Amino acid sequence: MLDKNYDAAAVEPRIYDAWDKSGAFKAGAGAAPGAKPFSIVIPPPNVTGSLHMGHALNNTLQDILVRFERMRGRDVLWQVGLDHAGIATQMVVERQMMERQEPGRRDIGREAFVEKIWDWKAESGGTIIGQLKRLGASADWSRERFTMDEGLSRAVVKVFVALYEEGLIYKDKRLVNWDPALITAISDLEVVQVETKGHLWHLRYPVEGADFDPEDPSTFITVATTRPETMLGDTAVAVHPDDERWQHLIGKFAILPLVGRRIPIIADEYSDPEKGSGAVKITPAHDFNDFEVGKRHNLPMISVLDREANVTLAGNLDFLADLPKSGSLIELIDALEGLDRFTARASVVAMMEEGGYLAEVEDHSHAVPHGDRGGVPIEPFLTDQWYVDAHTLAQPAIASVREGRSVFYPKTWEKTYYEWMENIQPWCISRQLWWGHQIPAWYGPDGAFFVAASEDEAKDQAYRHYKFGAEGGVPMAPNLERVVIGPFEAGALDDAGNVLEISLQRDEDVLDTWFSSALWPFSTLGWPDETAELDRYFPTNTLVTGFDIIFFWVARMMMMGLHFMKAEPFRDIYMHALVRDEKGAKMSKSKGNVIDPLSLIDQYGADALRFTLTAMAAQGRDIKLATNRVEGYRNFATKLWNAARFAEMNGAVHGAPFDPEAATEKLNRWIVTETTRTARAVTEALEAYRFNDAANALYRFVWNTFCDWYLELVKPVLMNEDADEAAKAETRAAIGWTLDRIVTLLHPFMPFITEELWGRTAPEGGARDRQLILTPWPALDFEDATAADEINWLVDLISQVRSVRSEINVPPGAMVPLIIVGASEATRARLVTHDALIRRLARAAEVTVADAPPKGAVQTMVGEATIALPLAGVIDLDAERARLGKERDKASKDIAKIQAKLGNEQFVSRAPEEVIEEQRERLAEAESLVAKVDAALERLKG
């Protein structure tokens, strides 16, 4: 006997353990002979990560697809694993060492520090894997991979060396996002824009040859900047070529205040004539836009900040070149050298003001890029880094989507993909960290470097280079005997002073985490080896991921897959939206609106959370998650459990032969027809990645059609002692048959409760022949349109009567006659057949047919017939009209207020997005209420 209540906390771990022990998650489990493969790779969560709502949505949707295809008999592999997460993991371990008051990483050295990280990973890394299991993820855990494991590391080295040899990886000196707190380059994804209240400083730059006078605008040109400290590295002033104010200065020079450097006044369209004076300072080494201007005009690139964003002037040859070594310059260096950028800013402003060069200071709010982990403003920093020629690799990836070999769901993301890929910049892949894939390049004492798959190969390259010369050049060490790996030393010499030994040092940098994860769809399957798994499961079928990593991961997997596997790594790309709070605001710790999925699982069960996320996952629309929604879908699980208990108590038969074609009862033929239609709707929705449509079709069928209507309509058959025994037997079999299909269809969405019901409702004295997770997906084709039309008409009739009674406040216990006007012969026959049900369920005193509705009757339509409810004497019609009128007036006033707000440009431009969306929702609700009240008032006119 089923327990009175379903206990998710007790059931879920037991069910999951049973699945895992039975091997139900393993690749190919339950596959039909000769089955086609279906494979998905998980977006690898960071090894430092814990389950957040984005993970919960992403992995729920993947699990639904995996369970669905497994039940359809496909050979399914859900490939899982973790990302080593370079910066995040290094920070975790360094913080742990600091808390324990242990020596820092630079004190213990690279090898010992990396060993500590591996120890941490073994003990604490991968917490999220256990949390994904709590969510119900049915991945093949026996095949779990890690981006730093031996096989994937080999793949990374092979790709790096191959791309280098093809000229697609190279070293270059360019601006990067530099995090001065972490002392490394970071990716765009790791940069967050922080709205900051600051200042805009207007600075006067003297024009060469003019006698500078702060009161005479003809002697200077004014520029505005939010970063006066970088003016020390200015190498030009730019004006728009069409700006008539400055035509006379183009080609002339300004004198950089404080420094004394001559800098050209150039014409470039980057300068905006509408902003400020129309003139801008150009600092190519400290601004991304200025860097491009500098390249166009062949300007010097002078860096005046070091790796920790402190001022560095002394010994900077670029800074000092061609400048008179005056006392003032030495004083400037003494005053600023070593200051952090913000202290230096105040000092530079004070010096500019003292010299008469500060024209104006205005308050200025602007977005300042910060490192998301270091937490400080990032610096555009000029440095040598390794790059990938992303433009070349992007071209086949663009063609794949354009030609339909890879398809985005929703399709609107294709535009975003094209815009980014067609304007793609070189990809900076080196990071100044110790945790990650160390770049396979070794440097000689003269700066030459050798890219190779191993130390031995690097030594061989270096030996040939130094002994025989590069490309026929003069050899540096023709008597060279050996190359070793170690610190640069003079090396062994013979008696004549010839070099016999040269040392190589490995590049200390590691690769961007996205480099290794770009190989994920094929490296996890064994590449570069030609494995059976690679042959079987690549290309994968579907990628489910968030739109925020479309560039950083999706595009790069496309590029690498096409380049190395000559195939798209996935056919379908489903981009899900964000999970926001119930008001539509983005969840963040600072706002205090983060909803913990594990807390919801503890409170309501994994099934309730999964179904909530799925039912709300409309393509292209963010999810506004409220706890009461999860509670509501927990109630849905309770409804299903109670329906199964009701069926059990009324003798429902599971697993017994039931032939819909042989069924004689219309109610049973109807429920089978509706089951078939629901199965088709769910299947088609999942095939099109319309997860919410699939979930909502199931919800409506289970809650409304099966629980509220079918079980209610068959009660007279089950509970009437005089009812036909054959009808009873058929109905009990139909209930069991339908419940079995319900739990099967619901299984991908709510796996725990459905598996529990499947096992607990096994035929008496027996057991199911297999777990639900491996049970075939329902293949249903029975439809009886006649029976379905008749019972759906009955449901519609009763629903309409109930709705009308509710709208105009008819007391629930009041028995009101139903008078049917304009009924066809078929409708009249149905009224006779279902008279008892209509009277019981519609609270009808009697059901009669008439030629016209009586005066004062409230009316509604069902099909061709008019349904009249004579309510005179049952309710006070005048009072009801007055009540509805007041309700309408209040709603109309609300509509006017909201429309005024939304029509106010200032409100719309300043209010947060979630506030505007909330107002739109309130407007839609008020308009819906007015329409409903108008319909009720229209009925009362009679």
Buried (B, 14 or more C-beta within 10 A) or exposed (E): EBEEEBEBEEBBEEBBEBBBEBEBBBBBBBBEEEBEBBBBBBBBBBBBBBBBBBBBBBBBBBBBBBBBBBBBBBBBBBBBBBBBBBBBBBBBBBEBBEEEEEEEBEEBEEEEBBEBBEEBBEEEBBBBBEBBBBBBBBBBBEBBBBBBBEBBBBBBBBBBBBBBEEEBBEBEEBBBBBBBBBBBBBBEBBBBEEEEEEBBBBBBBBBBEBEBEBEEEEBBBBBBBBBBBBBBBBBBBBBBBEBEEBEEBBEBBBBBBBBBBEBBBBBBEBBEBEEBBBBBBBBBBBBBBBBBBBEEBEBBBBBBBBBBBBBBBEEBEEBBEEEEEEEEBEEBBEBBBBBBBEBBBEBBBEBBBEBBBBBEEEEEEEEBBBBBBBEBBBBBBBBEBBBBBBBBBBBBBBEBBEEEBBBBBBEEBBEBBEEBBEEBEBBBBBBBBBBBBBBBBBBBBEEBBBBBBEBEBBBBBBBBBBBBBEEEEEBBBEEBBEBBBEEEEEBBEEEEEEBEBBBBBBBEBBBBBBBBBBBBBBBBBBBBEEBEBBEBBBBBBBBBBBBEBBBBBBBBBBBBBBBBBEBBBBBBBBBBBBBBBBBBBBBEEEEEBEBEBBEBBEBBBBBBBBBBBBBBBBBEEBBBBBBEBBBBBBEBBBBBBBBBBBBBEBBBBBBEEBEBEEBEBBBBBBBBBBBBBBBBBBBEBBEEBBBBBBBBBBBBBBBEBBBBBBBBBBBBBBEEEEBEEEBBEBBBBBBBBBBBBBBBBBBBBBBBBBBBBBBBBEEEEEEBEEBBBBBEBBEBEEBBEEBBBBBBBBBEBBBBBBBBBEBBEBEEEEEBBBBBBBBEEEBEEBBEEBEEBBBEBBBBEEBEBBEEBBEBBBBBEBBEBBBBBBBEEBBEBEEBBEBBEEBBEBBBEBBEBBBEBBEEEEBEEEBEEBBBBBBEBBBEBBBEBBEBBEBBBEBBEB
